[in-house]
């Protein structure tokens, strides 16, 4: 679970930084700053690569955890039902 959280947080923080970088590149282009390569294309490729790598890293972990999450969700539902019954009996 911590692996999922860590990779997701890093991916989300990095993806949040893509738009400001994109805006900066567009501003530089607007002011006719010469660039040796097309950084917008490079940035989009890096964004896509990041998403692909994080999905590949998280895929097996998510699959392994899914049965445990389902089981725990059912346990929580059972506890809630039992508590509701206790409340009704108390009333």
C-alpha positions as CSV (number, residue, x, y, z in Angstrom):
1,X,0.0,0.0,0.0
2,X,2.8,2.4,0.8
3,X,4.3,1.7,-2.6
4,X,1.1,2.6,-4.3
5,X,0.8,5.8,-2.3
6,X,4.4,6.8,-2.8
7,X,4.4,6.3,-6.6
8,X,1.0,8.0,-7.0
9,X,2.2,11.0,-5.0
10,X,5.4,11.4,-7.0
11,X,3.5,11.0,-10.3
12,X,0.8,13.5,-9.3
13,X,3.4,16.1,-8.1
14,X,5.4,15.7,-11.2
15,X,2.4,15.9,-13.5
16,X,1.3,19.1,-11.7
17,X,4.6,20.7,-12.7
18,X,4.1,19.9,-16.4
19,X,1.6,22.7,-17.1
20,X,3.8,25.5,-15.6
21,X,6.8,24.2,-17.7
22,X,4.6,24.2,-20.8
23,X,3.5,27.7,-20.1
24,X,7.1,28.8,-19.7
25,X,8.1,27.3,-23.0
26,X,5.2,29.0,-24.7
27,X,6.1,32.3,-23.2
28,X,9.7,31.9,-24.3
29,X,8.5,31.1,-27.9
30,X,6.2,34.1,-27.8
31,X,9.2,36.3,-27.1
32,X,11.2,34.6,-29.9
33,X,13.7,32.9,-27.7
34,X,15.7,30.5,-29.9
35,X,15.6,26.9,-28.8
36,X,17.7,24.1,-30.1
37,X,14.9,21.6,-30.0
38,X,11.1,21.5,-29.6
39,X,10.8,21.3,-25.8
40,X,7.0,21.0,-26.0
41,X,7.2,17.7,-27.8
42,X,9.9,16.6,-25.4
43,X,7.8,17.6,-22.4
44,X,4.7,15.7,-23.7
45,X,6.9,12.6,-24.4
46,X,8.3,12.7,-20.9
47,X,4.8,13.1,-19.4
48,X,3.6,10.1,-21.4
49,X,6.6,8.1,-20.3
50,X,6.0,9.0,-16.7
51,X,2.4,7.8,-16.9
52,X,3.4,4.6,-18.6
53,X,6.2,3.8,-16.1
54,X,4.0,4.5,-13.1
55,X,1.2,2.4,-14.5
56,X,3.6,-0.5,-15.1
57,X,5.0,-0.1,-11.6
58,X,1.6,0.0,-9.9
59,X,-0.2,-2.6,-12.0
60,X,1.1,-5.8,-10.3
61,X,0.8,-4.2,-6.9
62,X,-2.8,-3.1,-7.5
63,X,-3.7,-6.6,-8.7
64,X,-2.1,-8.2,-5.6
65,X,-3.8,-5.9,-3.2
66,X,-7.3,-5.9,-4.8
67,X,-8.5,-9.2,-3.1
68,X,-7.3,-7.9,0.2
69,X,-9.1,-4.6,-0.3
70,X,-12.3,-6.4,-1.3
71,X,-12.1,-8.6,1.8
72,X,-11.5,-5.6,4.1
73,X,-14.4,-3.7,2.5
74,X,-16.7,-6.6,3.3
75,X,-15.4,-6.7,6.8
76,X,-16.2,-3.0,7.3
77,X,-19.7,-3.5,5.9
78,X,-20.3,-6.4,8.3
79,X,-19.1,-4.3,11.2
80,X,-21.4,-1.5,10.2
81,X,-24.4,-3.9,9.9
82,X,-23.7,-5.3,13.3
83,X,-23.4,-1.8,14.8
84,X,-26.7,-0.8,13.2
85,X,-28.4,-3.9,14.7
86,X,-26.9,-3.0,18.1
87,X,-28.3,0.6,17.8
88,X,-31.7,-0.7,16.8
89,X,-31.8,-3.1,19.7
90,X,-30.7,-0.4,22.1
91,X,-33.5,1.9,20.9
